[in-house]
Amino acid sequence: MRRIVIALVTVLVLPLAMAAPAQAGGLDDLFAKLLVKTVKGANVTKHLNALQAIANANGGNRAAGTPGYNASRDYVAGKLRKAGYKVTLQPINFVEGWTEDSPPTLNLTAPNAKTYVPNEDFFTFQPSPAGDVTAQVQGVDLTLPPTPTPTSTSGCEAADFAGFVAGRIALIQRGTCAFAQKIRNAGFAGASGIIVFNEGQPGRTDAFPLDIGEWRAGVPMVFADFAVGNELAATPGATVRLAVDSTLTLGTNDNVIAESRFGDPRNVVMVGAHLDSVPAGPGINDNGSGTASILEVAEEMALFPVKNKVRFAFWAAEEIGLLGSDQYVESLSEAQRDRIRVYLNFDMVASPNFAYKLYDGDDSDGVGSPAGPPGSDDIEAQLAAFYGSRSLPTVGTDFDGRSDYGPFIAVGIPAGGIFTGAEGIKTPEEAALFGGTAGVAYDACYHLVCDTITNINATALDVDADAIADSTARYAFNLRSIPPRTAPSQAAAALATTAE
């Protein structure tokens, strides 16, 4: 019946939606209220039950590279096609296997000779591709001597490689952003090899083995101790031989991308959630909850005569390095990126000991990473207004780079969304605001086998699905509060992660 009602409203207001700008109390408000009414927590739960059944039938998980992921992909794509969306499966790569066949080589060959000791002075970055290159080393925005506390942004921004000579070996210092970010930037700059060295503070001097999940620079790469990096940086014209002997095997999964029938393709509202689980369990809160919520929103708004194109994304391989969203953003031209006006991210929206956390788009909390690109503050404010309309409190959560907003922020696309907490501990202040238990994790089953259908807080799921519906509908009709796209800020591109 509700689809009949939506269809009738569509017929009546489609000409208006295409011709008139949205305004307060206008089409954005009308359709937001209509969508919130039609989106039901019970329907979201049906999708969660389906994802649980998929995991049960496929070894207990829905991880990248498994039959459980493929079945999850097919389930979501089938529902979206049935609702009338144009659905695209975008192949992305991930590391399926990596072995080091013999120890790596790092030798200074000019202006004098020196051999560094493998697996002591330096280690191969897993999963480095094989390669053997001799070239001059070029330092990238190094902070030497190091500051007393970690501050180095070496290689965190594309601008750090201004003046880098393609074909040289990039010498990069650890600090403040993900190793993967540094390595991708070096690859884009044309480095023939990559040496990242430890930053130099107490506790940050030695080399050690690391798996960073990133291989797409396509060149040999190693992690060296501070002494090696400091010596190479201080040696004018230093030339080294860098060699890695490895076997890298790549697997393929698919992002699921669905676009609305209606809407201006020059103004895209993008809504995303990662579809994969970790290998340890079925991932029903992380991130079946986000997947099921945006799938329900997509189904219910399929017939809406939106003014702006709405694009739903279900990301592959988030749990092994944001690979699906990262490779999607990399695949876009600058013009295609500019058409994405906002990106809304929903990752873990039904944690059992939940808090309603909104990504801190304006950095008003002053914690961790800086504000998101211009417009991120508006996304946070709009979501907060929805919770406020129900007299529900919210708190901020940092853009810490741990979910799929990261690649969008890095190229200047405003982002925001909802998060109800993972392995972090609920504070007494949050327990007073949201209920639940202070001193206990928001989700005690985070990345564990117990992240099943019983690990869902039904209240949080229902409220957050409505909030997703509200924000998606409003931006689908009204983007006037979002400023024109600008280049990514240097600070926003340097998102920190636990692996820096």
One Martini backbone bead per residue (centre of mass of N, CA, C, O) as a GRO file, in nm:
protein
  500
    1MET     BB    1   0.058   0.063  -0.021
    2ARG     BB    2   0.297   0.265   0.009
    3ARG     BB    3   0.375   0.254  -0.294
    4ILE     BB    4   0.118   0.383  -0.396
    5VAL     BB    5   0.150   0.649  -0.247
    6ILE     BB    6   0.422   0.726  -0.368
    7ALA     BB    7   0.331   0.720  -0.662
    8LEU     BB    8   0.121   0.946  -0.636
    9VAL     BB    9   0.314   1.163  -0.535
   10THR     BB   10   0.501   1.154  -0.776
   11VAL     BB   11   0.300   1.243  -0.994
   12LEU     BB   12   0.234   1.522  -0.853
   13VAL     BB   13   0.560   1.626  -0.790
   14LEU     BB   14   0.767   1.591  -1.016
   15PRO     BB   15   0.757   1.866  -1.162
   16LEU     BB   16   0.847   2.025  -0.908
   17ALA     BB   17   1.118   1.882  -0.852
   18MET     BB   18   1.244   1.969  -1.135
   19ALA     BB   19   1.179   2.300  -1.108
   20ALA     BB   20   1.211   2.339  -0.795
   21PRO     BB   21   1.337   2.457  -0.520
   22ALA     BB   22   1.431   2.370  -0.228
   23GLN     BB   23   1.275   2.409   0.104
   24ALA     BB   24   1.158   2.501   0.380
   25GLY     BB   25   0.876   2.302   0.383
   26GLY     BB   26   0.922   2.132   0.142
   27LEU     BB   27   1.017   1.861  -0.028
   28ASP     BB   28   1.226   1.770   0.177
   29ASP     BB   29   1.027   1.753   0.416
   30LEU     BB   30   0.811   1.573   0.295
   31PHE     BB   31   0.999   1.324   0.220
   32ALA     BB   32   1.125   1.278   0.491
   33LYS     BB   33   0.864   1.206   0.641
   34LEU     BB   34   0.779   0.976   0.453
   35LEU     BB   35   1.031   0.797   0.481
   36VAL     BB   36   1.029   0.758   0.786
   37LYS     BB   37   0.752   0.609   0.787
   38THR     BB   38   0.843   0.365   0.588
   39VAL     BB   39   1.073   0.307   0.765
   40LYS     BB   40   1.159  -0.012   0.917
   41GLY     BB   41   1.294  -0.203   1.159
   42ALA     BB   42   1.170  -0.475   1.069
   43ASN     BB   43   1.299  -0.466   0.782
   44VAL     BB   44   1.590  -0.453   0.869
   45THR     BB   45   1.582  -0.727   1.022
   46LYS     BB   46   1.536  -0.902   0.776
   47HIS     BB   47   1.815  -0.847   0.656
   48LEU     BB   48   1.976  -0.954   0.897
   49ASN     BB   49   1.869  -1.243   0.880
   50ALA     BB   50   1.986  -1.293   0.598
   51LEU     BB   51   2.285  -1.249   0.675
   52GLN     BB   52   2.294  -1.473   0.885
   53ALA     BB   53   2.219  -1.704   0.691
   54ILE     BB   54   2.464  -1.670   0.511
   55ALA     BB   55   2.676  -1.727   0.725
   56ASN     BB   56   2.573  -2.009   0.812
   57ALA     BB   57   2.619  -2.121   0.502
   58ASN     BB   58   2.945  -1.980   0.516
   59GLY     BB   59   3.131  -2.040   0.785
   60GLY     BB   60   3.031  -1.768   0.967
   61ASN     BB   61   3.079  -1.557   0.720
   62ARG     BB   62   3.146  -1.224   0.512
   63ALA     BB   63   3.417  -1.214   0.387
   64ALA     BB   64   3.657  -1.140   0.200
   65GLY     BB   65   3.679  -1.401  -0.039
   66THR     BB   66   3.396  -1.529   0.015
   67PRO     BB   67   3.093  -1.678  -0.016
   68GLY     BB   68   2.953  -1.484   0.187
   69TYR     BB   69   3.003  -1.229   0.025
   70ASN     BB   70   2.871  -1.308  -0.243
   71ALA     BB   71   2.589  -1.353  -0.118
   72SER     BB   72   2.555  -1.065  -0.015
   73ARG     BB   73   2.578  -0.926  -0.284
   74ASP     BB   74   2.335  -1.072  -0.422
   75TYR     BB   75   2.120  -0.982  -0.226
   76VAL     BB   76   2.147  -0.675  -0.260
   77ALA     BB   77   2.128  -0.658  -0.571
   78GLY     BB   78   1.848  -0.789  -0.593
   79LYS     BB   79   1.687  -0.580  -0.428
   80LEU     BB   80   1.762  -0.333  -0.603
   81ARG     BB   81   1.654  -0.430  -0.874
   82LYS     BB   82   1.362  -0.476  -0.778
   83ALA     BB   83   1.330  -0.161  -0.705
   84GLY     BB   84   1.484  -0.013  -0.981
   85TYR     BB   85   1.781  -0.012  -0.999
   86LYS     BB   86   2.094   0.072  -1.100
   87VAL     BB   87   2.334  -0.190  -1.113
   88THR     BB   88   2.676  -0.212  -0.997
   89LEU     BB   89   2.969  -0.411  -1.037
   90GLN     BB   90   3.275  -0.342  -0.872
   91PRO     BB   91   3.583  -0.429  -0.910
   92ILE     BB   92   3.813  -0.544  -0.656
   93ASN     BB   93   4.114  -0.558  -0.477
   94PHE     BB   94   4.296  -0.814  -0.293
   95VAL     BB   95   4.477  -0.989  -0.064
   96GLU     BB   96   4.520  -1.343  -0.082
   97GLY     BB   97   4.848  -1.358  -0.110
   98TRP     BB   98   5.174  -1.382   0.076
   99THR     BB   99   5.528  -1.419   0.002
  100GLU     BB  100   5.860  -1.461   0.114
  101ASP     BB  101   6.134  -1.597  -0.067
  102SER     BB  102   6.345  -1.375   0.032
  103PRO     BB  103   6.546  -1.164   0.146
  104PRO     BB  104   6.603  -0.848   0.155
  105THR     BB  105   6.742  -0.543  -0.004
  106LEU     BB  106   6.979  -0.287   0.141
  107ASN     BB  107   7.201  -0.076  -0.046
  108LEU     BB  108   7.467   0.128  -0.043
  109THR     BB  109   7.635   0.262  -0.349
  110ALA     BB  110   7.613   0.585  -0.304
  111PRO     BB  111   7.917   0.729  -0.241
  112ASN     BB  112   7.902   0.465  -0.078
  113ALA     BB  113   7.931   0.157   0.097
  114LYS     BB  114   7.640  -0.035   0.226
  115THR     BB  115   7.503  -0.287   0.444
  116TYR     BB  116   7.194  -0.392   0.532
  117VAL     BB  117   7.003  -0.569   0.768
  118PRO     BB  118   6.787  -0.803   0.740
  119ASN     BB  119   6.553  -0.821   0.990
  120GLU     BB  120   6.673  -0.545   1.146
  121ASP     BB  121   6.705  -0.268   0.986
  122PHE     BB  122   6.489  -0.417   0.797
  123PHE     BB  123   6.161  -0.459   0.636
  124THR     BB  124   5.919  -0.596   0.473
  125PHE     BB  125   5.634  -0.490   0.334
  126GLN     BB  126   5.335  -0.608   0.389
  127PRO     BB  127   5.256  -0.658   0.037
  128SER     BB  128   5.506  -0.654  -0.139
  129PRO     BB  129   5.623  -0.634  -0.426
  130ALA     BB  130   5.826  -0.721  -0.654
  131GLY     BB  131   6.175  -0.598  -0.672
  132ASP     BB  132   6.457  -0.423  -0.857
  133VAL     BB  133   6.633  -0.127  -0.747
  134THR     BB  134   6.843   0.148  -0.868
  135ALA     BB  135   6.857   0.460  -0.680
  136GLN     BB  136   6.788   0.759  -0.587
  137VAL     BB  137   6.733   0.933  -0.300
  138GLN     BB  138   6.423   1.098  -0.169
  139GLY     BB  139   6.311   1.317   0.040
  140VAL     BB  140   5.987   1.357   0.234
  141ASP     BB  141   5.913   1.578   0.449
  142LEU     BB  142   6.122   1.595   0.679
  143THR     BB  143   6.185   1.548   1.047
  144LEU     BB  144   6.508   1.685   1.114
  145PRO     BB  145   6.500   1.639   1.384
  146PRO     BB  146   6.298   1.505   1.589
  147THR     BB  147   6.044   1.541   1.774
  148PRO     BB  148   5.937   1.460   2.089
  149THR     BB  149   5.677   1.415   1.925
  150PRO     BB  150   5.459   1.306   1.707
  151THR     BB  151   5.453   1.499   1.368
  152SER     BB  152   5.491   1.366   1.112
  153THR     BB  153   5.386   1.427   0.746
  154SER     BB  154   5.527   1.236   0.572
  155GLY     BB  155   5.342   1.164   0.281
  156CYS     BB  156   5.033   1.252   0.342
  157GLU     BB  157   5.066   1.440   0.090
  158ALA     BB  158   5.084   1.524  -0.233
  159ALA     BB  159   5.249   1.793  -0.179
  160ASP     BB  160   5.514   1.648  -0.074
  161PHE     BB  161   5.587   1.570  -0.398
  162ALA     BB  162   5.692   1.825  -0.476
  163GLY     BB  163   5.974   1.766  -0.683
  164PHE     BB  164   5.961   1.484  -0.744
  165VAL     BB  165   6.153   1.230  -0.895
  166ALA     BB  166   6.091   1.021  -1.114
  167GLY     BB  167   6.248   0.703  -1.014
  168ARG     BB  168   6.286   0.738  -0.736
  169ILE     BB  169   6.346   0.687  -0.395
  170ALA     BB  170   6.137   0.701  -0.132
  171LEU     BB  171   6.184   0.896   0.171
  172ILE     BB  172   5.999   0.811   0.465
  173GLN     BB  173   5.831   0.918   0.751
  174ARG     BB  174   5.697   0.848   1.024
  175GLY     BB  175   5.361   0.979   1.085
  176THR     BB  176   5.005   1.067   1.152
  177CYS     BB  177   4.971   0.852   0.919
  178ALA     BB  178   4.920   0.619   0.710
  179PHE     BB  179   5.113   0.412   0.541
  180ALA     BB  180   4.925   0.383   0.294
  181GLN     BB  181   4.918   0.684   0.224
  182LYS     BB  182   5.218   0.718   0.162
  183ILE     BB  183   5.238   0.497  -0.058
  184ARG     BB  184   5.034   0.606  -0.257
  185ASN     BB  185   5.168   0.880  -0.304
  186ALA     BB  186   5.434   0.762  -0.413
  187GLY     BB  187   5.310   0.620  -0.654
  188PHE     BB  188   5.189   0.877  -0.790
  189ALA     BB  189   5.492   1.013  -0.807
  190GLY     BB  190   5.695   0.770  -0.925
  191ALA     BB  191   5.814   0.566  -0.754
  192SER     BB  192   6.049   0.285  -0.753
  193GLY     BB  193   6.061   0.312  -0.436
  194ILE     BB  194   6.023   0.234  -0.068
  195ILE     BB  195   6.118   0.416   0.234
  196VAL     BB  196   6.029   0.359   0.563
  197PHE     BB  197   6.093   0.533   0.867
  198ASN     BB  198   6.131   0.581   1.172
  199GLU     BB  199   6.091   0.872   1.360
  200GLY     BB  200   6.281   0.880   1.667
  201GLN     BB  201   6.148   0.827   1.916
  202PRO     BB  202   6.087   0.686   2.187
  203GLY     BB  203   5.971   0.376   2.056
  204ARG     BB  204   6.059   0.507   1.740
  205THR     BB  205   6.327   0.329   1.597
  206ASP     BB  206   6.255   0.056   1.512
  207ALA     BB  207   6.224  -0.219   1.329
  208PHE     BB  208   5.940  -0.402   1.179
  209PRO     BB  209   5.691  -0.601   1.109
  210LEU     BB  210   5.440  -0.532   0.840
  211ASP     BB  211   5.082  -0.515   0.771
  212ILE     BB  212   4.911  -0.290   0.534
  213GLY     BB  213   4.747  -0.399   0.264
  214GLU     BB  214   4.947  -0.244   0.057
  215TRP     BB  215   5.033  -0.249  -0.320
  216ARG     BB  216   4.961  -0.007  -0.544
  217ALA     BB  217   5.244   0.108  -0.613
  218GLY     BB  218   5.422  -0.142  -0.749
  219VAL     BB  219   5.665  -0.145  -0.539
  220PRO     BB  220   5.921  -0.170  -0.352
  221MET     BB  221   5.898  -0.213   0.021
  222VAL     BB  222   6.019  -0.065   0.330
  223PHE     BB  223   6.106  -0.094   0.686
  224ALA     BB  224   6.298   0.125   0.879
  225ASP     BB  225   6.508   0.249   1.079
  226PHE     BB  226   6.615   0.548   1.190
  227ALA     BB  227   6.917   0.524   1.121
  228VAL     BB  228   6.882   0.473   0.821
  229GLY     BB  229   6.718   0.722   0.740
  230ASN     BB  230   6.915   0.935   0.855
  231GLU     BB  231   7.156   0.855   0.679
  232LEU     BB  232   7.031   0.894   0.399
  233ALA     BB  233   6.946   1.194   0.443
  234ALA     BB  234   7.268   1.281   0.506
  235THR     BB  235   7.334   1.173   0.207
  236PRO     BB  236   7.453   1.293  -0.062
  237GLY     BB  237   7.333   1.116  -0.330
  238ALA     BB  238   7.191   0.874  -0.243
  239THR     BB  239   7.235   0.528  -0.336
  240VAL     BB  240   7.022   0.239  -0.394
  241ARG     BB  241   6.949  -0.098  -0.329
  242LEU     BB  242   6.620  -0.240  -0.392
  243ALA     BB  243   6.488  -0.563  -0.274
  244VAL     BB  244   6.212  -0.789  -0.357
  245ASP     BB  245   6.107  -1.131  -0.273
  246SER     BB  246   5.787  -1.213  -0.405
  247THR     BB  247   5.441  -1.336  -0.363
  248LEU     BB  248   5.150  -1.202  -0.524
  249THR     BB  249   4.797  -1.243  -0.451
  250LEU     BB  250   4.494  -1.164  -0.612
  251GLY     BB  251   4.172  -1.067  -0.542
  252THR     BB  252   3.806  -1.056  -0.604
  253ASN     BB  253   3.559  -0.808  -0.564
  254ASP     BB  254   3.239  -0.633  -0.501
  255ASN     BB  255   3.088  -0.357  -0.549
  256VAL     BB  256   2.773  -0.200  -0.470
  257ILE     BB  257   2.595   0.002  -0.711
  258ALA     BB  258   2.323   0.247  -0.675
  259GLU     BB  259   2.080   0.424  -0.873
  260SER     BB  260   1.865   0.651  -0.928
  261ARG     BB  261   1.627   0.739  -1.155
  262PHE     BB  262   1.646   1.012  -1.041
  263GLY     BB  263   1.819   1.300  -1.099
  264ASP     BB  264   2.101   1.493  -1.087
  265PRO     BB  265   2.421   1.395  -1.199
  266ARG     BB  266   2.569   1.668  -1.088
  267ASN     BB  267   2.413   1.576  -0.807
  268VAL     BB  268   2.546   1.373  -0.554
  269VAL     BB  269   2.414   1.138  -0.324
  270MET     BB  270   2.603   0.953  -0.091
  271VAL     BB  271   2.550   0.611   0.034
  272GLY     BB  272   2.727   0.416   0.292
  273ALA     BB  273   2.836   0.062   0.337
  274HIS     BB  274   2.974  -0.213   0.466
  275LEU     BB  275   2.951  -0.567   0.371
  276ASP     BB  276   3.170  -0.684   0.533
  277SER     BB  277   3.336  -0.907   0.730
  278VAL     BB  278   3.496  -1.079   0.942
  279PRO     BB  279   3.619  -1.401   0.978
  280ALA     BB  280   3.509  -1.454   1.282
  281GLY     BB  281   3.217  -1.346   1.169
  282PRO     BB  282   2.898  -1.217   1.058
  283GLY     BB  283   2.851  -0.906   1.102
  284ILE     BB  284   2.573  -0.762   1.211
  285ASN     BB  285   2.676  -0.492   1.317
  286ASP     BB  286   2.965  -0.548   1.159
  287ASN     BB  287   2.775  -0.419   0.894
  288GLY     BB  288   2.472  -0.501   0.885
  289SER     BB  289   2.333  -0.246   0.996
  290GLY     BB  290   2.410  -0.052   0.765
  291THR     BB  291   2.322  -0.220   0.527
  292ALA     BB  292   2.019  -0.265   0.606
  293SER     BB  293   1.941   0.034   0.631
  294ILE     BB  294   2.011   0.134   0.338
  295LEU     BB  295   1.836  -0.076   0.196
  296GLU     BB  296   1.564   0.018   0.307
  297VAL     BB  297   1.584   0.306   0.204
  298ALA     BB  298   1.611   0.237  -0.094
  299GLU     BB  299   1.343   0.087  -0.130
  300GLU     BB  300   1.150   0.325  -0.024
  301MET     BB  301   1.290   0.550  -0.244
  302ALA     BB  302   1.271   0.451  -0.546
  303LEU     BB  303   1.009   0.654  -0.629
  304PHE     BB  304   1.141   0.908  -0.585
  305PRO     BB  305   1.155   1.256  -0.707
  306VAL     BB  306   1.445   1.340  -0.718
  307LYS     BB  307   1.671   1.601  -0.768
  308ASN     BB  308   1.906   1.423  -0.673
  309LYS     BB  309   2.128   1.201  -0.705
  310VAL     BB  310   2.125   0.863  -0.579
  311ARG     BB  311   2.396   0.675  -0.414
  312PHE     BB  312   2.451   0.342  -0.343
  313ALA     BB  313   2.693   0.181  -0.116
  314PHE     BB  314   2.859  -0.149  -0.107
  315TRP     BB  315   3.140  -0.243   0.053
  316ALA     BB  316   3.440  -0.383   0.000
  317ALA     BB  317   3.703  -0.454   0.208
  318GLU     BB  318   3.715  -0.284   0.479
  319GLU     BB  319   3.858  -0.484   0.693
  320ILE     BB  320   4.138  -0.457   0.487
  321GLY     BB  321   4.147  -0.118   0.410
  322LEU     BB  322   3.921   0.032   0.244
  323LEU     BB  323   3.920  -0.082  -0.054
  324GLY     BB  324   3.651  -0.019  -0.193
  325SER     BB  325   3.642   0.293  -0.151
  326ASP     BB  326   3.925   0.360  -0.249
  327GLN     BB  327   3.899   0.244  -0.543
  328TYR     BB  328   3.659   0.411  -0.621
  329VAL     BB  329   3.783   0.694  -0.592
  330GLU     BB  330   4.028   0.638  -0.783
  331SER     BB  331   3.835   0.585  -1.043
  332LEU     BB  332   3.781   0.881  -1.042
  333SER     BB  333   3.739   1.164  -1.167
  334GLU     BB  334   3.736   1.489  -1.094
  335ALA     BB  335   3.450   1.533  -1.205
  336GLN     BB  336   3.315   1.297  -1.051
  337ARG     BB  337   3.384   1.399  -0.768
  338ASP     BB  338   3.237   1.680  -0.793
  339ARG     BB  339   2.942   1.545  -0.802
  340ILE     BB  340   2.997   1.475  -0.508
  341ARG     BB  341   2.852   1.643  -0.242
  342VAL     BB  342   2.792   1.383  -0.055
  343TYR     BB  343   2.891   1.166   0.228
  344LEU     BB  344   2.726   0.885   0.378
  345ASN     BB  345   2.806   0.704   0.684
  346PHE     BB  346   2.731   0.348   0.789
  347ASP     BB  347   2.885   0.217   1.093
  348MET     BB  348   2.751   0.087   1.335
  349VAL     BB  349   2.396   0.129   1.437
  350ALA     BB  350   2.353  -0.130   1.684
  351SER     BB  351   2.479  -0.121   1.951
  352PRO     BB  352   2.417  -0.258   2.258
  353ASN     BB  353   2.600  -0.004   2.402
  354PHE     BB  354   2.498   0.268   2.300
  355ALA     BB  355   2.571   0.562   2.099
  356TYR     BB  356   2.501   0.874   1.960
  357LYS     BB  357   2.719   0.918   1.689
  358LEU     BB  358   2.876   1.197   1.532
  359TYR     BB  359   3.053   1.319   1.301
  360ASP     BB  360   3.308   1.572   1.337
  361GLY     BB  361   3.287   1.809   1.100
  362ASP     BB  362   3.391   2.082   1.287
  363ASP     BB  363   3.575   2.018   1.540
  364SER     BB  364   3.435   2.089   1.826
  365ASP     BB  365   3.595   1.877   2.010
  366GLY     BB  366   3.912   1.870   1.958
  367VAL     BB  367   3.969   1.571   1.833
  368GLY     BB  368   4.218   1.480   1.655
  369SER     BB  369   4.100   1.525   1.380
  370PRO     BB  370   3.998   1.731   1.164
  371ALA     BB  371   3.799   1.876   0.982
  372GLY     BB  372   3.608   1.849   0.736
  373PRO     BB  373   3.501   1.929   0.464
  374PRO     BB  374   3.309   2.145   0.335
  375GLY     BB  375   2.985   2.038   0.486
  376SER     BB  376   3.029   1.850   0.732
  377ASP     BB  377   2.887   2.033   0.937
  378ASP     BB  378   2.602   2.006   0.810
  379ILE     BB  379   2.564   1.706   0.849
  380GLU     BB  380   2.580   1.707   1.154
  381ALA     BB  381   2.346   1.911   1.200
  382GLN     BB  382   2.120   1.752   1.061
  383LEU     BB  383   2.132   1.502   1.240
  384ALA     BB  384   2.094   1.650   1.510
  385ALA     BB  385   1.809   1.756   1.443
  386PHE     BB  386   1.668   1.488   1.444
  387TYR     BB  387   1.726   1.405   1.736
  388GLY     BB  388   1.607   1.665   1.858
  389SER     BB  389   1.308   1.608   1.757
  390ARG     BB  390   1.329   1.349   1.982
  391SER     BB  391   1.498   1.417   2.237
  392LEU     BB  392   1.795   1.332   2.145
  393PRO     BB  393   2.108   1.266   2.205
  394THR     BB  394   2.450   1.365   2.120
  395VAL     BB  395   2.777   1.278   1.996
  396GLY     BB  396   3.096   1.286   1.912
  397THR     BB  397   3.315   1.168   1.639
  398ASP     BB  398   3.600   1.090   1.500
  399PHE     BB  399   3.804   1.127   1.214
  400ASP     BB  400   4.006   0.830   1.220
  401GLY     BB  401   3.997   0.637   0.944
  402ARG     BB  402   3.803   0.355   0.999
  403SER     BB  403   3.629   0.440   0.747
  404ASP     BB  404   3.472   0.517   0.430
  405TYR     BB  405   3.522   0.832   0.445
  406GLY     BB  406   3.827   0.872   0.398
  407PRO     BB  407   3.854   0.891   0.078
  408PHE     BB  408   3.664   1.138   0.056
  409ILE     BB  409   3.811   1.343   0.232
  410ALA     BB  410   4.089   1.328   0.076
  411VAL     BB  411   3.918   1.477  -0.187
  412GLY     BB  412   3.693   1.692  -0.053
  413ILE     BB  413   3.446   1.534   0.053
  414PRO     BB  414   3.179   1.561   0.224
  415ALA     BB  415   3.115   1.421   0.558
  416GLY     BB  416   2.908   1.169   0.732
  417GLY     BB  417   2.744   1.024   1.036
  418ILE     BB  418   2.697   0.707   1.202
  419PHE     BB  419   2.784   0.590   1.544
  420THR     BB  420   2.772   0.334   1.825
  421GLY     BB  421   3.023   0.170   1.856
  422ALA     BB  422   3.280  -0.045   1.972
  423GLU     BB  423   3.558  -0.118   2.172
  424GLY     BB  424   3.490   0.102   2.331
  425ILE     BB  425   3.426   0.288   2.628
  426LYS     BB  426   3.176   0.370   2.826
  427THR     BB  427   3.077   0.645   2.975
  428PRO     BB  428   2.914   0.794   3.228
  429GLU     BB  429   2.799   1.023   3.054
  430GLU     BB  430   2.673   0.834   2.839
  431ALA     BB  431   2.492   0.672   3.029
  432ALA     BB  432   2.321   0.922   3.108
  433LEU     BB  433   2.218   0.972   2.810
  434PHE     BB  434   2.167   0.642   2.693
  435GLY     BB  435   2.242   0.439   2.876
  436GLY     BB  436   2.351   0.161   3.007
  437THR     BB  437   2.708   0.073   3.047
  438ALA     BB  438   2.959   0.162   3.220
  439GLY     BB  439   3.280   0.026   3.141
  440VAL     BB  440   3.173  -0.078   2.863
  441ALA     BB  441   3.143  -0.183   2.569
  442TYR     BB  442   2.953  -0.114   2.304
  443ASP     BB  443   3.095  -0.386   2.163
  444ALA     BB  444   3.181  -0.698   2.281
  445CYS     BB  445   3.162  -0.835   1.965
  446TYR     BB  446   3.387  -0.712   1.824
  447HIS     BB  447   3.521  -0.920   1.591
  448LEU     BB  448   3.330  -1.164   1.663
  449VAL     BB  449   3.134  -1.449   1.675
  450CYS     BB  450   2.898  -1.282   1.847
  451ASP     BB  451   2.815  -1.115   1.582
  452THR     BB  452   2.489  -1.133   1.589
  453ILE     BB  453   2.151  -1.100   1.602
  454THR     BB  454   2.189  -1.067   1.930
  455ASN     BB  455   2.383  -0.785   1.883
  456ILE     BB  456   2.120  -0.604   1.877
  457ASN     BB  457   1.979  -0.281   1.900
  458ALA     BB  458   1.659  -0.199   1.831
  459THR     BB  459   1.644   0.099   1.898
  460ALA     BB  460   1.889   0.202   1.741
  461LEU     BB  461   1.806   0.090   1.469
  462ASP     BB  462   1.541   0.250   1.434
  463VAL     BB  463   1.649   0.537   1.471
  464ASP     BB  464   1.883   0.529   1.258
  465ALA     BB  465   1.711   0.465   1.012
  466ASP     BB  466   1.556   0.733   1.028
  467ALA     BB  467   1.803   0.920   1.004
  468ILE     BB  468   1.887   0.821   0.728
  469ALA     BB  469   1.629   0.895   0.582
  470ASP     BB  470   1.629   1.197   0.642
  471SER     BB  471   1.904   1.280   0.516
  472THR     BB  472   1.867   1.161   0.236
  473ALA     BB  473   1.610   1.318   0.154
  474ARG     BB  474   1.710   1.607   0.192
  475TYR     BB  475   1.953   1.588  -0.010
  476ALA     BB  476   1.782   1.493  -0.257
  477PHE     BB  477   1.645   1.806  -0.255
  478ASN     BB  478   1.889   1.962  -0.072
  479LEU     BB  479   2.215   2.149  -0.140
  480ARG     BB  480   2.247   2.457  -0.048
  481SER     BB  481   2.437   2.407   0.220
  482ILE     BB  482   2.648   2.309   0.015
  483PRO     BB  483   2.938   2.376  -0.088
  484PRO     BB  484   3.153   2.404  -0.303
  485ARG     BB  485   3.401   2.247  -0.424
  486THR     BB  486   3.718   2.161  -0.286
  487ALA     BB  487   4.011   2.119  -0.199
  488PRO     BB  488   4.186   1.935  -0.008
  489SER     BB  489   4.292   1.939   0.292
  490GLN     BB  490   4.574   1.869   0.450
  491ALA     BB  491   4.454   1.761   0.714
  492ALA     BB  492   4.233   1.567   0.601
  493ALA     BB  493   4.445   1.380   0.447
  494ALA     BB  494   4.568   1.312   0.755
  495LEU     BB  495   4.458   1.043   0.857
  496ALA     BB  496   4.444   0.862   1.132
  497THR     BB  497   4.582   0.553   1.256
  498THR     BB  498   4.678   0.264   1.426
  499ALA     BB  499   4.916   0.220   1.182
  500GLU     BB  500   5.134   0.468   1.210
   0.00000   0.00000   0.00000
